[in-house]
Amino acid sequence: MPAKKPARSYPAARKFGLRSDASVESGQREIERVFKLPAGSVRLHLPSGRAARSDKSIEALLRDWNR
């Protein structure tokens, strides 16, 4: 019987980036979880200063910022 490998432990969860196909809402929740912030404290904004829609993808948000 092969020996079991130890479970991987990633002490720095923030080193992983958001997926480009993730929604803005899930990105906001992930940022709150990683940095242990209260729910609703993170808002991602468009270059114009308006809050991004929650169903917008991270890829589309980054495209807006790179214009």
C-alpha positions in Angstrom: 0.0 0.0 0.0 1.5 3.4 -1.0 2.2 5.9 1.7 -0.2 8.8 2.0 1.0 12.2 1.0 0.4 15.0 3.5 -2.3 17.5 2.7 -1.1 20.7 1.2 -1.3 23.7 3.3 -1.2 27.2 1.8 -0.6 29.7 4.5 -0.8 32.7 2.1 -4.3 32.3 0.5 -4.0 35.7 -1.1 -1.2 34.5 -3.4 -3.7 33.0 -5.7 -5.4 35.3 -8.2 -9.1 35.4 -9.1 -10.2 33.5 -12.1 -11.0 35.7 -15.1 -14.4 34.0 -15.6 -15.4 34.6 -11.9 -18.1 37.2 -11.2 -17.4 40.5 -9.5 -19.6 39.3 -6.6 -17.6 36.2 -6.0 -14.4 38.2 -6.2 -15.6 40.6 -3.6 -16.6 37.7 -1.3 -13.2 36.0 -1.8 -11.3 39.2 -0.9 -13.4 39.6 2.2 -12.7 36.0 3.2 -9.0 36.1 2.6 -8.4 39.4 4.5 -11.1 38.5 7.1 -13.2 41.6 6.4 -16.9 42.0 7.3 -19.4 41.1 4.6 -20.2 44.0 2.3 -17.0 45.9 3.0 -15.4 45.4 -0.4 -16.7 47.0 -3.6 -15.0 46.7 -7.0 -15.4 49.9 -9.1 -15.2 50.8 -12.7 -12.7 53.5 -13.9 -15.6 56.0 -13.8 -16.0 55.5 -10.1 -19.3 53.6 -10.3 -19.6 50.3 -8.5 -19.3 47.3 -10.9 -22.4 45.1 -11.4 -22.2 41.9 -9.4 -22.8 39.7 -12.5 -19.9 41.2 -14.5 -16.9 39.0 -15.0 -13.5 39.8 -13.7 -12.2 39.6 -17.2 -14.6 42.3 -18.4 -13.7 44.5 -15.3 -10.0 44.2 -16.1 -10.7 45.1 -19.8 -12.5 48.3 -18.6 -9.5 49.3 -16.5 -7.0 48.6 -19.3 -8.7 51.0 -21.8 
